[in-house]
Amino acid sequence: MGGCVVQVLILDDDGRRANAVEAAVRFLEHEVVRGPADGELAEVLEPNRHYALALIPSEGERERRQAALEVLWQQLPELPVFLISEQGQARGLDAGANVLGTLQLPLRQAQFSAALKQALAQNARSRERRDRPGGRAPRLVGQSRPMQQVSRMIEQVADTEASVLILGESGTGKEVVAQNIHYRSGRADKPFVPINCGAIPGDLLESELFGHEKGAFTGAISARQGRFELAKGGTIFLDEIGDMSMPMQVKLLRVLQERTFERVGSNRTQEADVRVIAATHRDLEESIRNNEFREDLFYRLNVFPIEVPPLRARPSDIPVLIEELVRRIEEEGRGSVRFSASALSCLSQYAWPGNVRELANVVERLAILCAYDAVQVDDLPVRIREAAGVPVDPATAYLPGGGKPTPAASAAHGTAGRDGAGAAVAAACAAEASLVAEAAPAAGPATEDPPDLAAIPAFLRAAEAAEPPAGLSAEAANGGPAGDEAALGTAPVTEPGYTVTGVDWDKGGVDLKAALSRLEQRLIEDALEHADGVVARAAKLLSLRRTTLVEKLRKYDIAR
């Protein structure tokens, strides 16, 4: 071919076929890099190399091929990929990577040259987008197939001028999709202007969209630009377009058809140099049947529809979404939080009717309640625990960290609750318990050294040999059997006794508040040490709520 020499990545475990493809590519004077067509590609792929395109067979085990495509999507998301087939056109393109088409074997020069030209053009557009000035879209988080499909559609439509209609339930991230389309387009250095059509009364929406002149209506004390003017050269995002009134739909349709508009109270026509992206949670086709949405406007907007999946359709994305949400909380200096395996399992079984917005709300709440600690199942909202089949004690369900099951409920859950959704949570809890058991010392006679009491004021140290309270034997005071305890029905004494010594009451006494603070600080430090730094366990040892203990840790500046 001469001229441009590129690197071609061939991913094929069939040596005969891979050798034939490599020979054809080298004959065209291009370089070849070989790799496995499965998940092991992650170990050998060099993301810093500049590949022109990747070739991967469409035959063979779909799961292995899909694993390789997902590796490409994660490490080289903009790399063009072509499937190669000995049986003609593949039936369907795999999700997960930037698959542009299928090449038939044996590889012919004209066919490969056309594919290479297409790949190089896309690579050039990708470089141009990276070099453009302007804003940056929030990251589209998700590795599931539905989200990979959304990413592919964004890539396909971004550099066109087509109108896009984004469909999806509330809270799925439709505006994030719109921003990704804008910032990957040729309009990226121009404004992205969103407007919620459902949040503005119909009589004011026209002024918001197209602007108004001074005196156009009562209260118009000065001229004002509308959103179409503010978005000149860029993108206007019409969120909740399904809530727009019918009269306003007529005016919007005219703007989309004529590409011009006038301010309210003006007869001067202005050019509408904007790209229109609309979004709705409604079924617009149903709205058309109910005469609530214009059919002609629907076809103007629905040139390229993108459907954003609800969170319940992609539960595998929940851990990475939580990781991203926690990262943002940390970047904003609002603390941090971790999630146990059992809590993540429980969260993955919830239906999330509020989608990503509801998940963000829960994570933010837990970042406050369980600051700098690991979230356990008992810390999750009641509705999430119930959805996972975790028994909840209604007496304490709505207290922070409350709703822990009674022993009877736990026993019932152990037999019945684990048959359903609670089985995964139970398994995760059991795995965590086994790890704790392995790390903890074996049960038996107490062999720990006595706690260092030097930091506790002498007059408040625990009395190791103090006299037992009246009516209680020394054996019972030390935790042994009590002769009269069973007959009287009294509970054993579990709180340590303290004796006051060394206080010179004749010389000013003692600062009780400061002394108690020092004692509290020392007890908290001892409990944390005994709990291996796990705040939840230390809180249980101190009979405190976790949130209360976290506040005390901040108060005394105790490191964990």
Summary of the structure (lengths in Angstrom):
residues: 560
radius of gyration: 33.0
end to end distance: 64.5
largest distance: 104.8
contacts: 1618
relative contact order: 0.06
helix: 45%
strand: 12%
